[in-house]
Amino acid sequence: MACVTDAEAAGPAYNLPSVAIALEFPRIGGEHWKVSVLGCPDVSIIVPVYNAHRFLNECLESLVGQTLKNIEVLCIDDGSTDGSSELLDCWVTRDARVRVTHKANEGVSAARNLGLEQATGEYVLFVDADDLLADHACEELRNLAEKEVADIVVFGGKTFPTLGWADASFACVNAVVRDGVDALLHYQGSYPLMCNKLYRRSLLEEHRLRLDEHLRLAEDHAFQFFVFPYARVVAFTKDQLYFYRIHKEAGLGEYVPNENKAAWQHLEAARAVLSAWQERGLIKQYEEELLYWLIAFLYNMASRMTFNEREEFSGELAELLGVYLPGYGMGLYRLGREATRRLEFLLDAHDIIDEPPLMTFVLYVADGEPADEKTLGSLEYQEQQNLRIWVECEKDPDESVFALAKRDRRVRILDRPFVEMASELDSSNVWLVENGLLIEPTALREMKGSLRPDLETAEEAAPLEDVVCPDLMVFTDSANYCGVFDSYEYAEPVLSEPSLPSGWYRPSDFGAGFLEAVSMSPSNKVFSRRLVQESSRLLVSQKLRAASSPVVLSTACSLLVPSFLYTRVPFFAFQEVTAACADRLPWSGIKEDTLLLVEALDMAPTEAAVDRAMCSLALTYLMLSVGFERFGRLCELSQAFEEGGAQPRELPEEAFHRVLSSLAARRLFEDAMVCARAAETERDLARALCLSLMTLSEENRRTALVQAEQTANAQEALDRYYSSVTYRIGSTVVDVPRRLVRAVTRLVKE
């Protein structure tokens, strides 16, 4: 054992005064552990240790270096296997104030309780083995406790690296509170941490206050609710005296529960707290405050549970509330809007599955691509739980889809195309979701407000099921790729607002440009069940080529609505994976089917209008695939390529080949772009670029790749072109491509 080396790393030895007495006691296995007694210490510092070798020396150095010398450091080795045990034994030989007990692993609560049994100091302080204590902490805390005759002193601290929620768990004010329950419920820092408090040991011993060893999580949080009601005086100081280290191995023992287990453990801790308060007769006086605490304590963990587990959890919570806080169901508590919403979330899952759902998400997964995990998660963890998730896969579903269906009984894997199963819908609304989308977790809840645009806030709106829902609701995404870009191109100005306001509109308000105005993307729309079922029947009866495509179904629904609701609220976000999925869209089939629908329904959009709408959709996917900033460079490249240039070095090869393909296709499909070019505007040129990208055949793609190889020979010429003085000063030579960049920038901002 490298005892000497580790001991030297621990720092200089502390010389004991002559009153010190050294004692030895037998330990299991015939070994001995040594205790040094220095009269009666002012502070007992209890350090539970489990596999903390990496940080242990640094922690102990901060403890033995305290300006208050009359302390004892009680290290409880909870079955460490990484060399921490040997390092602790070395520390015993270096400083007689350090005492070590080795024991089998039983968890942090058992370790701390053993430390309390061994403590002899007037005050008790808990420090984790990977954290640090300011060198004057013990002295300052003891002085404050004596000055205010405090049973508990709560102090400030700081995480490193910074972790916001933990920083908010330390004291932030200087105060003296002469009521323990008042201090607990109304002052920051009182819970959840153990490490930011100095306890008067006589308080703990008089009432035999110990950590609940049956709790495997939130045991320190629950301990504060056991202790504070007995305190007569609680002092607070905002001085940062504790430094909480954030790292992957933080915490005691190997027990790291998943989200489901963590939520159940929190519920057990809550049960222990409520039981203890009921025994003391405190619940009646603090019912409302306890309910607020319980909601905040359980919500975050419960929101990350899988639905099937949360459904059972909700039932258990309802029973717990019925026993300890029965007034929750009778409207006796004056909870705020946010607390009420969270309580509804915690309790809804138990009963909501038997109610008609408000929304069905229909996720499309194309052949050759896996279901995006982030998309699945954004559907699964919606705050509004009364929903269904249908998944349509062109081929066999991957493992992630089966796993989701196993843990969430709201999920259904379709065995036929959705348009053939739409008659089985039982929800009020339908959202066609492209693989790769991220739905905002609050989307359905916020839609309740958007369905009533005359109201200022979502909270003022009636619940979604109480509102006459529109057949079509159009919204936008977080980057405003989808939606109405320039309202004045389609609709009459509204003098009171600078852009199209939220509200009701008719497709005829936009003329032939309706499809482009609302976008052909299915992602920015919610449809009524009636509309989806009617459109699905139409697509099946017409036997359209791309009937199963969400773009075609979305277009059919859009063409059938007499009116729609538009809102500027972003309810989702695109990912790059969405653009990758777009490569597999049957573009020619979509165009053909859309024209057939227009003809069958005798609608206003012309072929040119359909081309424009498809160009705008392709523009969205192109900007997603290469990023908006680089998209401007693609427009610049259009000019440079036609002048014999080559690939800029900062442009990804795949993106470069993509734009080369589009440029080759632009020449091959000139007829398809005549209408788009008619106005000869910069925006129309951008549309033309996207249209050529959509209509590119595999043969033309190969031709474009050959052209790309040929352009490599002109790299030196292009380098000279970009480094020239005329390029740098923005002369006429590059004025056209720069105008294209500005046009695309305005297009996206609008």
C-alpha positions in Angstrom: 0.0 0.0 0.0 1.4 3.4 -1.0 0.5 4.9 2.3 3.4 7.3 2.5 2.8 8.8 -0.9 -1.0 9.3 -0.2 -0.3 10.7 3.3 2.2 13.2 1.9 -0.4 14.2 -0.6 -2.7 14.8 2.3 -0.6 17.7 3.6 1.3 18.3 6.8 0.4 16.5 10.0 -1.7 18.3 12.7 0.2 18.3 16.0 -2.1 17.3 18.9 -2.1 19.3 22.1 -1.0 17.4 25.2 -4.6 16.8 26.3 -5.2 14.4 23.4 -5.9 10.8 24.2 -5.3 8.0 21.6 -7.6 5.0 21.8 -7.7 1.8 19.8 -10.8 -0.3 19.3 -11.1 -3.8 17.7 -12.6 -4.0 14.2 -14.0 -7.0 12.4 -11.2 -9.3 11.0 -8.8 -8.6 13.9 -7.7 -5.2 12.7 -8.0 -2.0 14.7 -9.3 1.6 14.0 -7.9 4.5 15.9 -9.7 7.5 17.4 -8.1 10.7 18.7 -10.2 12.6 21.2 -9.5 16.3 21.6 -11.8 17.1 24.5 -15.3 18.0 23.2 -15.1 19.3 19.6 -17.0 22.4 18.6 -18.1 20.8 15.3 -18.3 17.2 14.1 -17.9 17.0 10.3 -19.5 13.7 9.0 -18.1 12.6 5.6 -19.7 9.6 4.0 -17.2 8.0 1.5 -17.9 5.7 -1.3 -15.3 5.3 -4.1 -14.2 8.9 -3.9 -10.5 8.4 -4.2 -10.2 10.9 -7.1 -11.3 13.8 -4.9 -10.9 12.6 -1.4 -7.5 14.2 -0.6 -8.7 17.6 -1.8 -11.9 17.4 0.3 -10.1 16.4 3.5 -7.4 19.1 3.1 -10.3 21.7 3.1 -11.6 20.2 6.3 -8.4 19.8 8.4 -7.3 23.3 7.2 -10.3 25.0 8.9 -9.5 28.1 10.9 -11.5 26.5 13.7 -9.1 23.8 15.0 -11.4 22.2 17.6 -13.2 19.9 15.2 -13.5 16.2 14.4 -13.7 14.7 11.0 -15.7 11.4 10.9 -15.2 9.5 7.7 -17.6 6.7 7.2 -16.2 4.4 4.5 -19.2 2.7 3.0 -17.5 -0.3 1.4 -15.3 1.6 -1.1 -13.4 -0.5 -3.7 -11.3 2.1 -5.4 -8.5 2.7 -2.8 -10.5 5.2 -0.8 -10.3 2.9 2.3 -6.5 2.8 2.2 -6.2 6.6 1.7 -8.5 7.2 4.7 -6.3 5.0 6.9 -3.3 7.1 5.9 -5.1 10.3 6.9 -5.7 8.8 10.4 -1.9 8.7 10.8 -1.5 12.3 9.6 -4.2 14.1 11.7 -5.6 12.8 14.9 -8.8 14.7 14.4 -9.7 12.4 11.5 -11.5 9.3 12.5 -12.4 6.5 10.1 -15.0 3.7 10.2 -15.0 1.0 7.6 -18.3 -0.8 6.9 -20.2 -2.8 4.3 -22.0 -0.8 1.6 -25.5 0.2 2.8 -26.0 3.6 1.2 -25.6 7.2 2.2 -28.3 7.3 4.8 -26.8 4.5 6.9 -23.4 6.0 6.6 -24.6 9.4 7.8 -26.6 7.8 10.6 -23.5 6.0 11.8 -21.6 9.3 11.8 -24.3 10.8 14.0 -23.9 8.0 16.5 -20.2 8.6 16.7 -20.3 12.4 16.8 -19.3 14.2 20.0 -19.3 17.8 18.8 -21.7 20.5 19.9 -22.7 21.0 16.2 -22.9 18.6 13.3 -22.0 19.4 9.7 -22.3 17.0 6.7 -19.8 17.2 3.8 -19.7 14.9 0.7 -16.4 13.3 -0.1 -16.0 15.1 -3.4 -16.9 18.6 -2.2 -14.9 21.4 -0.6 -15.5 23.6 2.5 -14.3 27.2 2.7 -11.4 27.4 5.2 -13.4 29.7 7.6 -16.7 27.9 7.3 -16.8 26.1 10.7 -15.7 29.1 12.6 -18.2 31.5 11.0 -21.1 29.0 11.3 -20.3 28.2 15.0 -20.1 31.9 15.8 -23.4 32.6 14.1 -25.1 29.7 15.8 -23.9 31.0 19.2 -24.8 34.6 18.5 -28.4 33.8 17.5 -28.8 30.7 19.7 -29.8 28.9 16.5 -30.6 25.2 16.3 -29.9 25.2 12.6 -27.7 27.5 10.4 -28.4 27.4 6.7 -25.6 28.8 4.5 -24.7 29.7 0.9 -22.7 27.8 -1.5 -21.8 27.3 -5.2 -21.6 24.5 -7.6 -18.6 23.9 -9.9 -19.1 23.7 -12.8 -22.3 25.7 -12.4 -25.5 23.8 -12.1 -28.5 26.2 -11.8 -31.0 24.2 -9.8 -28.3 23.2 -7.2 -27.1 26.8 -6.9 -30.8 27.8 -6.1 -30.7 25.3 -3.3 -28.3 27.3 -1.2 -29.2 30.2 1.1 -29.4 33.6 -0.6 -30.3 35.9 2.3 -29.1 36.8 5.8 -32.0 36.3 8.2 -33.0 34.9 11.6 -36.3 33.0 11.7 -37.8 32.0 15.0 -40.0 29.3 13.7 -38.7 26.1 12.2 -41.6 25.4 9.9 -41.7 29.0 8.7 -38.0 28.7 7.8 -38.5 25.4 6.1 -41.4 26.4 3.9 -40.6 30.0 3.0 -36.8 30.5 2.9 -34.5 29.3 0.1 -31.9 26.8 1.1 -33.9 25.0 3.8 -34.3 22.0 1.4 -33.3 19.8 -0.3 -29.6 19.7 0.6 -27.9 18.2 3.7 -24.5 19.8 3.0 -25.5 23.5 3.5 -26.6 23.2 7.2 -25.0 23.3 10.6 -27.2 21.4 13.1 -27.1 21.6 16.9 -26.4 18.0 17.9 -28.5 18.2 21.0 -31.5 18.9 18.8 -30.9 15.8 16.8 -30.3 13.6 19.9 -33.2 14.9 22.0 -35.7 13.9 19.3 -33.6 10.9 17.9 -33.7 12.5 14.4 -32.1 10.3 11.8 -32.2 9.8 8.1 -34.7 7.2 6.8 -32.5 4.3 5.6 -35.4 2.9 3.6 -35.3 5.8 1.3 -32.9 5.4 -1.6 -33.4 8.8 -3.1 -34.4 12.2 -1.7 -33.5 11.0 1.8 -31.7 14.3 2.5 -34.7 16.3 1.3 -37.0 14.3 3.6 -34.6 14.7 6.5 -35.1 18.5 6.5 -38.9 18.0 6.9 -38.1 15.7 9.9 -35.8 18.2 11.6 -36.9 21.7 10.9 -40.3 21.5 12.8 -38.3 20.9 16.0 -36.1 23.9 15.6 -36.9 27.1 17.6 -34.4 29.4 15.8 -33.0 29.0 12.2 -30.3 31.4 11.1 -29.5 32.0 7.4 -26.3 33.4 5.9 -25.8 34.0 2.2 -22.0 33.6 2.5 -20.7 31.0 0.1 -19.1 28.5 2.4 -19.7 25.2 0.5 -18.4 24.2 -2.9 -20.5 21.5 -4.5 -18.6 19.5 -7.2 -20.6 18.5 -10.3 -19.3 15.3 -12.1 -20.6 12.1 -13.4 -19.7 10.0 -10.3 -21.2 12.5 -7.9 -23.3 10.9 -5.1 -22.8 8.0 -2.7 -23.1 4.4 -3.7 -23.9 2.6 -7.0 -27.7 3.2 -6.8 -28.6 5.4 -9.8 -32.3 4.9 -10.6 -33.9 5.5 -14.0 -36.7 8.1 -14.3 -39.4 5.7 -13.4 -37.7 4.4 -10.3 -36.7 8.0 -9.3 -40.3 9.1 -9.4 -41.4 6.2 -7.2 -38.6 6.9 -4.8 -39.7 10.5 -4.6 -43.3 9.4 -3.9 -42.0 7.2 -1.0 -40.1 10.2 0.4 -43.2 12.3 0.2 -45.2 9.6 2.0 -42.6 9.5 4.8 -42.8 13.3 5.2 -46.6 13.4 5.3 -46.7 10.6 7.8 -44.2 12.3 10.1 -46.1 15.6 9.9 -49.4 13.9 10.6 -47.9 12.2 13.7 -46.9 15.7 15.0 -50.3 17.2 14.1 -48.9 19.7 11.7 -50.7 18.9 8.5 -54.0 20.7 9.3 -52.2 24.0 9.8 -50.0 23.7 6.7 -52.2 21.8 4.2 -51.9 24.3 1.4 -48.1 24.8 1.8 -47.6 21.1 1.9 -49.5 20.6 -1.3 -47.5 23.3 -3.1 -44.3 21.5 -1.9 -45.6 18.1 -3.0 -46.4 19.3 -6.5 -43.0 20.9 -6.9 -41.3 17.9 -5.4 -42.9 15.3 -7.7 -43.6 17.1 -10.9 -40.1 17.0 -12.6 -39.5 13.3 -12.0 -43.1 12.3 -12.9 -43.0 14.3 -16.2 -40.0 12.1 -17.3 -41.8 8.8 -16.5 -43.0 6.6 -19.3 -46.8 6.8 -19.6 -47.6 3.3 -18.5 -45.6 3.9 -15.2 -47.1 7.4 -14.8 -50.6 6.0 -15.1 -50.0 3.7 -12.1 -48.1 6.5 -10.3 -51.1 8.9 -10.7 -53.3 6.4 -9.0 -50.9 6.0 -6.1 -50.6 9.7 -5.7 -54.4 10.2 -5.7 -54.6 7.7 -2.8 -51.8 9.4 -0.9 -53.6 12.8 -1.2 -56.8 11.3 -0.2 -55.3 10.1 3.1 -53.2 13.2 4.0 -54.6 16.1 2.0 -58.2 15.3 1.2 -59.1 18.9 0.5 -57.3 18.8 -2.9 -60.3 17.4 -4.6 -62.8 19.8 -3.1 -61.3 23.0 -4.3 -60.3 24.0 -0.7 -56.8 25.1 -1.7 -56.0 28.4 -3.5 -53.4 27.1 -5.9 -52.0 29.3 -8.6 -52.5 28.5 -12.3 -49.1 26.8 -12.7 -49.5 24.7 -9.6 -53.0 23.7 -10.6 -51.8 22.7 -14.1 -49.0 20.6 -12.6 -51.3 18.9 -10.2 -53.7 18.1 -13.0 -50.8 16.6 -15.0 -49.8 14.5 -12.0 -53.3 13.1 -11.5 -54.6 12.9 -15.1 -52.7 9.9 -16.4 -54.7 7.5 -14.2 -58.1 8.3 -15.8 -57.4 10.1 -19.0 -56.7 7.0 -21.1 -60.4 6.1 -21.0 -61.5 9.6 -22.3 -61.7 10.5 -26.0 -58.3 11.9 -26.9 -57.8 15.5 -27.9 -55.1 14.8 -30.5 -53.7 11.9 -32.6 -50.1 12.3 -33.7 -49.5 10.3 -36.9 -45.7 9.8 -37.4 -44.5 8.7 -40.9 -41.3 6.7 -41.1 -40.1 6.1 -44.7 -38.4 3.0 -46.0 -34.7 3.0 -45.2 -34.7 5.4 -42.2 -35.1 4.7 -38.5 -37.6 6.5 -36.4 -35.9 9.5 -34.9 -35.5 9.0 -31.1 -35.9 12.8 -30.4 -39.1 12.9 -32.4 -40.5 9.9 -30.5 -39.5 11.6 -27.2 -41.2 14.8 -28.1 -44.5 13.0 -28.8 -44.2 10.7 -25.7 -43.5 13.5 -23.2 -46.2 16.0 -24.1 -47.6 17.9 -21.1 -51.1 17.3 -22.4 -51.4 13.5 -21.9 -54.8 12.9 -23.5 -53.5 11.9 -26.9 -52.8 9.0 -29.2 -49.6 8.3 -31.2 -50.0 6.3 -34.4 -46.8 5.2 -36.3 -46.9 4.3 -39.9 -43.7 2.6 -41.2 -43.2 1.8 -44.9 -41.3 -1.3 -43.9 -40.9 -3.1 -40.6 -40.7 -0.8 -37.6 -37.3 -0.5 -35.9 -36.7 -1.4 -32.3 -37.2 2.1 -31.0 -40.8 2.1 -32.2 -41.5 -1.3 -30.6 -39.9 -0.1 -27.4 -42.1 3.0 -27.4 -45.3 0.9 -27.9 -44.2 -1.3 -25.1 -43.9 1.5 -22.5 -46.8 3.7 -23.7 -50.2 2.1 -24.4 -51.3 5.2 -26.2 -49.0 4.1 -29.1 -50.4 2.1 -32.1 -48.2 0.7 -34.9 -50.2 0.7 -38.1 -50.3 -2.4 -40.2 -51.8 -0.5 -43.2 -51.4 3.0 -44.7 -52.9 5.6 -42.5 -55.3 6.8 -45.2 -56.9 3.3 -45.1 -57.3 3.4 -41.3 -58.4 7.0 -40.8 -62.0 5.9 -40.2 -60.8 4.4 -36.9 -59.7 7.7 -35.4 -61.4 8.7 -32.2 -59.5 12.0 -31.4 -60.8 15.5 -32.1 -57.7 16.5 -34.1 -54.9 15.0 -36.1 -51.3 16.2 -36.5 -49.3 14.6 -39.4 -45.7 14.5 -38.1 -42.7 14.1 -40.3 -39.8 12.0 -38.9 -37.3 14.4 -37.4 -39.7 17.0 -36.1 -39.5 18.2 -32.4 -42.9 19.0 -31.1 -42.8 21.5 -28.2 -43.8 19.7 -25.0 -46.3 22.5 -24.3 -47.7 22.5 -27.8 -51.2 21.0 -27.1 -51.7 23.0 -24.0 -50.8 26.3 -25.7 -53.1 25.4 -28.6 -55.9 25.9 -26.2 -55.1 29.6 -26.3 -54.4 29.8 -30.0 -57.8 28.5 -30.7 -59.1 31.6 -29.1 -56.9 34.4 -30.7 -59.1 37.1 -29.2 -57.8 36.2 -25.8 -54.5 37.5 -24.6 -53.2 34.4 -22.8 -53.6 30.7 -23.1 -54.8 30.5 -19.5 -57.8 32.7 -20.4 -58.9 30.3 -23.1 -61.5 27.6 -22.7 -60.2 24.0 -22.8 -59.5 22.6 -26.2 -62.5 20.2 -26.0 -64.8 23.1 -25.1 -63.9 25.2 -28.2 -65.4 24.8 -31.7 -62.2 23.5 -33.3 -61.4 24.6 -36.8 -61.0 22.0 -39.6 -57.6 23.4 -40.2 -55.2 25.3 -38.0 -52.0 26.6 -39.5 -49.0 27.7 -37.4 -45.2 28.0 -37.8 -42.0 26.5 -36.5 -39.3 27.9 -34.2 -37.2 29.2 -37.2 -40.2 30.4 -39.2 -39.4 28.1 -42.2 -43.1 27.2 -42.5 -46.1 29.4 -42.7 -47.0 32.7 -44.4 -43.8 34.4 -45.4 -45.2 37.6 -46.8 -48.9 38.1 -46.1 -49.3 41.0 -48.5 -48.4 38.8 -51.4 -51.6 36.9 -50.8 -54.1 38.8 -48.6 -55.4 42.3 -48.2 -53.5 44.4 -45.7 -54.7 44.7 -42.1 -54.0 48.3 -41.2 -53.8 47.7 -37.5 -51.0 45.2 -37.8 -47.8 45.1 -39.9 -48.2 41.4 -40.9 -50.9 38.9 -41.2 -52.6 38.7 -37.8 -53.8 35.5 -36.1 -57.4 34.8 -36.9 -59.8 33.1 -39.3 -59.3 33.2 -43.1 -60.8 31.6 -46.2 -58.6 30.0 -48.9 -60.1 32.4 -51.4 -58.4 35.2 -49.5 -55.1 34.0 -50.9 -56.3 33.1 -54.4 -54.1 30.7 -56.4 -51.3 31.2 -53.8 -53.1 29.5 -51.0 -51.0 26.3 -51.0 -47.8 28.3 -50.9 -49.1 30.7 -48.3 -49.9 27.9 -45.8 -47.0 25.7 -47.0 -47.4 22.2 -48.4 -45.6 20.8 -45.4 -47.8 18.6 -43.2 -45.8 19.6 -40.2 -47.3 23.1 -39.5 -51.0 22.1 -39.5 -53.5 20.4 -37.3 -56.6 19.0 -39.0 -60.0 18.0 -37.6 -60.9 14.3 -37.6 -63.7 14.9 -40.0 -61.5 16.6 -42.5 -58.8 13.9 -42.3 -61.4 11.1 -42.7 -63.0 12.9 -45.7 -59.7 13.5 -47.4 -58.5 10.0 -46.8 -61.6 8.6 -48.5 -61.0 10.9 -51.4 -57.4 9.8 -51.8 -58.3 6.1 -51.6 -61.1 6.5 -54.1 -58.9 8.4 -56.6 -56.1 5.7 -56.3 -53.5 8.4 -56.4 -49.9 7.5 -57.0 -48.5 9.0 -53.7 -51.7 8.8 -51.6 -49.8 7.5 -48.5 -47.5 10.5 -48.5 -48.3 12.9 -45.6 -47.7 15.8 -48.1 -50.4 14.6 -50.3 -52.9 14.0 -47.5 -52.0 17.4 -46.0 -52.6 19.0 -49.4 -55.9 17.3 -49.8 -57.1 18.4 -46.4 -56.0 22.0 -47.2 -57.9 22.0 -50.5 -61.1 20.9 -48.8 -61.4 23.4 -46.0 -63.9 26.3 -46.3 -61.9 28.3 -43.7 -58.9 28.0 -41.4 -57.3 29.4 -38.3 -53.9 31.0 -38.6 -51.6 31.6 -35.7 -48.0 32.9 -35.5 -47.2 30.7 -32.5 -44.3 28.2 -33.1 -45.3 24.8 -32.0 -42.4 22.7 -33.3 -38.9 22.8 -34.6 -37.2 21.2 -37.6 -34.0 19.1 -37.3 -31.6 18.3 -40.1 -32.9 14.8 -40.1 -36.2 16.2 -41.4 -34.4 17.4 -44.5 -32.7 14.0 -45.0 -36.2 12.4 -45.0 -37.3 14.9 -47.7 -34.8 13.2 -50.1 -37.1 10.2 -50.1 -40.3 12.1 -50.8 -41.9 11.1 -54.2 -41.8 14.6 -55.6 -43.1 13.8 -59.0 -45.9 11.7 -57.6 -46.8 14.5 -55.2 -47.0 17.0 -58.0 -49.1 14.7 -60.2 -51.5 13.8 -57.3 -51.9 17.5 -56.3 -52.8 18.5 -59.9 -55.3 15.6 -60.0 -56.9 16.7 -56.7 -57.1 20.3 -58.0 -58.8 19.1 -61.1 -61.2 16.7 -59.3 -62.2 19.4 -56.8 -62.3 22.2 -59.4 -60.0 24.3 -57.2 -58.3 27.6 -58.0 -54.6 26.6 -57.9 -53.0 26.3 -61.3 -50.0 24.1 -62.2 -47.8 27.2 -61.9 -49.2 27.8 -58.4 -48.5 24.2 -57.4 -45.0 24.6 -58.8 -44.5 27.6 -56.6 -45.9 25.9 -53.5 -43.6 22.9 -54.1 -40.6 25.2 -54.6 -41.3 26.8 -51.3 -41.5 23.4 -49.6 -38.2 22.4 -51.2 -36.7 25.7 -50.2 -37.5 24.8 -46.6 -35.8 21.4 -46.9 -32.8 22.8 -48.7 -32.2 25.4 -46.1 -32.5 22.7 -43.4 -30.1 20.4 -45.1 -27.2 22.9 -45.5 -28.1 25.5 -42.9 -29.4 29.0 -43.6 -26.0 30.8 -43.7 -24.6 28.3 -46.2 -27.8 28.6 -48.3 -26.7 32.1 -49.2 -23.4 30.7 -50.3 -25.3 28.2 -52.5 -26.9 31.1 -54.3 -23.5 32.7 -54.7 -22.2 29.5 -56.0 -24.9 29.5 -58.7 -23.3 32.5 -60.3 -19.8 31.3 -59.7 -20.5 27.9 -61.2 -21.9 29.3 -64.4 -18.8 31.4 -64.7 -16.6 28.3 -64.5 -15.9 28.2 -60.8 -15.4 25.3 -58.5 -16.3 24.2 -55.0 -15.5 26.6 -52.2 -13.5 24.9 -49.5 -15.8 25.7 -46.7 -18.9 24.1 -48.4 -19.5 20.4 -47.5 -19.0 18.1 -50.5 -22.4 16.5 -50.2 -24.1 20.0 -50.2 -21.9 21.1 -53.1 -22.9 18.0 -55.2 -26.6 18.7 -54.3 -26.5 22.2 -55.6 -24.5 21.2 -58.7 -27.2 18.7 -59.3 -29.8 21.4 -59.0 -28.0 23.6 -61.4 -27.7 20.8 -64.0 -31.4 20.1 -63.6 -32.3 23.7 -64.0 -31.0 23.6 -67.6 -32.7 20.2 -68.2 -36.1 21.3 -66.8 -36.4 24.8 -68.2 -40.0 24.3 -69.3 -41.1 23.5 -65.7 -39.8 26.8 -64.5 -41.2 29.2 -67.1 -44.1 30.3 -64.9 -41.8 30.7 -61.8 -39.4 32.9 -63.8 -42.2 35.0 -65.4 -41.9 37.7 -62.8 -38.1 37.6 -63.0 -37.8 38.4 -59.3 -35.1 37.2 -57.0 -37.5 35.1 -55.0 -38.7 33.4 -58.1 -35.1 32.5 -59.0 -34.8 30.9 -55.5 -38.0 29.0 -56.2 -36.6 27.8 -59.5 -33.4 26.6 -57.8 -35.5 24.5 -55.5 -37.9 23.2 -58.2 -34.9 21.9 -60.2 -33.6 20.2 -57.0 -37.0 18.3 -56.6 -37.3 17.2 -60.2 -33.8 15.9 -60.5 -33.6 12.3 -61.8 -31.0 9.7 -60.9 -29.5 10.0 -64.3 -29.1 13.7 -64.1 -27.6 13.3 -60.6 -24.9 11.1 -62.0 -24.3 13.7 -64.8 -24.0 16.4 -62.2 -21.5 14.4 -60.2 -19.4 14.1 -63.3 -19.6 17.9 -63.7 -18.6 18.3 -60.1 -15.4 16.3 -60.8 -14.7 18.4 -63.8 -15.0 21.6 -61.8 -12.3 20.5 -59.5 -9.8 21.4 -62.2 -10.9 25.0 -61.9 -10.2 25.3 -58.2 -7.2 27.6 -58.7 -9.3 30.0 -60.8 -12.1 30.1 -58.2 -9.6 30.9 -55.5 -8.4 33.8 -57.5 -12.0 34.8 -58.0 -12.8 34.9 -54.3 -9.6 36.6 -53.3 -9.8 39.3 -55.9 -10.1 43.0 -55.0 -13.4 43.3 -56.9 -14.9 40.5 -54.9 -13.8 42.0 -51.6 -15.2 45.5 -52.3 -18.5 44.2 -53.7 -18.2 45.4 -57.2 -20.7 44.8 -60.0 -19.1 41.5 -60.8 -20.6 39.9 -57.7 -23.6 42.2 -57.2 -26.1 39.7 -58.6 -25.2 36.8 -56.3 -25.2 39.1 -53.3 -28.6 40.3 -54.2 -29.7 36.7 -54.3 -28.3 36.2 -50.7 -30.2 39.3 -49.5 -33.3 38.0 -51.2 -33.1 34.6 -49.5 -32.4 36.3 -46.2 -35.5 38.5 -46.5 -37.5 35.4 -47.5 -36.7 33.5 -44.4 -37.0 36.5 -42.0 -40.5 37.1 -43.4 
